[in-house]
Amino acid sequence: MSNIIEYSGEPNDAAIALFLEDENGDKLTDILVDALDDAFRILSDEIASHPLN
């Protein structure tokens, strides 16, 4: 079993360009903040599952 966690929700360059073209920076910011929240949750879960001795 692999410990690698794949995240398929990464926005590609074309999607980012569309957000910027439509001047929809707030929605792009929301997506990026959600991605960061997910990353921090994954890291927190990983740290909790491997206590330091």
N, C-alpha and C positions, 0 to 999 in steps of 0.2 A: 504494500500500500504506500502510496506517495504522500508526503507531507506538503506538497505544493498545492496551494489554493489558487485556482484560476478565477479571475474576475472578467466576465465577458461583457460587462457594461461600460467598457472604456470608450469614451467618445473618440471617433476618428477625426482626422483633420477636416474632412468635408462637412461633418456635422457641426464642428466648432465654427467653421466658416459661415455656415447657414445661420447659426445663432447670431454671430457678429454682423452679418449682412442685414438681418432683420432688426438690428439694434435691440436684441433681446438678451442683454447682458445679465439681467436679474435671474432669468431662468437658467442660464449657463452657470452662474454663481451657485444657484441652488443645487444643481447637479453635481458640481465639483465639491461642495460642502458635504453632500450626502455620501460621495465617494470617500472623502476623508473620514467621515464618521464611521463608515464601514471598515476602512483600513485600521483605524484606532481600536474598533471593537475586536477585530481579528487579532491584532497585536495583544490586546488586553487578555483575550481568551487564551492565547498562546502562552503568555507569561504566567497566567493563573494555573495552567495545566502542567507547568514545569517549575515547581518551587525550587528555590535555591537551598542548598544544604549547607 
